[in-house]
């Protein structure tokens, strides 16, 4: 398992987060995340399980596909 946290911006979908991650609420309380698992975070704002994705973006017609500028020597 990698020690890097990777957040993948998926086309018209949620953020896919992999790696050792801790997600906390605005009071600093942690959400339960199974160690070593991937999590999907809501981007559309319609999820009933925020900050996690529940698939609501599919019904809402959410569309987004931002692209990163190429970075050399990252």
C-alpha positions as CSV (number, residue, x, y, z in Angstrom):
1,X,0.0,0.0,0.0
2,X,1.3,3.4,-0.9
3,X,1.9,6.1,1.7
4,X,0.5,8.7,-0.7
5,X,-3.0,10.0,-0.5
6,X,-4.4,10.3,-4.0
7,X,-7.6,12.2,-4.8
8,X,-8.8,11.5,-8.3
9,X,-11.2,13.9,-10.0
10,X,-13.5,11.6,-11.9
11,X,-15.5,12.8,-14.9
12,X,-19.1,13.7,-13.9
13,X,-18.6,11.7,-10.7
14,X,-17.3,12.0,-7.1
15,X,-13.8,12.4,-5.9
16,X,-12.1,9.0,-5.4
17,X,-9.7,9.1,-2.5
18,X,-7.2,6.4,-1.9
19,X,-4.3,6.0,0.5
20,X,-4.0,6.6,4.3
21,X,-6.6,9.3,4.8
22,X,-8.4,10.8,7.8
23,X,-11.5,12.8,7.2
24,X,-12.8,15.1,9.9
25,X,-15.8,17.3,10.3
26,X,-15.9,21.0,11.1
27,X,-15.5,20.3,14.8
28,X,-12.5,18.0,14.2
29,X,-14.4,14.8,14.8
30,X,-13.3,12.0,12.6
31,X,-15.6,10.1,10.2
32,X,-15.1,6.4,10.2
33,X,-13.0,5.3,7.3
34,X,-11.9,1.7,7.0
35,X,-8.1,1.7,7.0
36,X,-6.8,0.9,3.5
37,X,-10.1,1.4,1.8
38,X,-11.0,3.9,-0.9
39,X,-13.7,6.5,-0.3
40,X,-15.8,8.6,-2.6
41,X,-16.4,12.2,-1.7
42,X,-19.4,14.2,-2.9
43,X,-18.8,17.0,-5.5
44,X,-22.4,17.7,-6.5
45,X,-23.8,18.8,-3.1
46,X,-26.8,16.5,-3.4
47,X,-25.6,13.5,-1.4
48,X,-27.6,12.6,1.7
49,X,-24.4,11.1,3.2
50,X,-22.1,14.1,2.9
51,X,-19.2,14.3,2.8
52,X,-19.4,10.9,1.2
53,X,-21.0,10.2,-2.2
54,X,-24.3,8.3,-2.4
55,X,-24.7,8.5,-6.2
56,X,-27.1,11.4,-6.2
57,X,-25.1,13.2,-8.9
58,X,-26.4,10.6,-11.4
59,X,-30.0,11.7,-10.9
60,X,-29.1,15.4,-10.7
61,X,-27.3,15.3,-14.0
62,X,-24.0,16.6,-12.5
63,X,-21.4,17.3,-15.1
64,X,-17.8,18.3,-14.4
65,X,-14.5,17.2,-15.9
66,X,-11.8,19.7,-14.8
67,X,-8.3,19.0,-16.2
68,X,-5.0,19.7,-14.6
69,X,-2.3,21.7,-16.4
70,X,0.7,19.5,-17.1
71,X,3.3,19.9,-14.4
72,X,7.0,19.0,-15.1
73,X,9.3,17.9,-12.4
74,X,6.4,17.5,-9.9
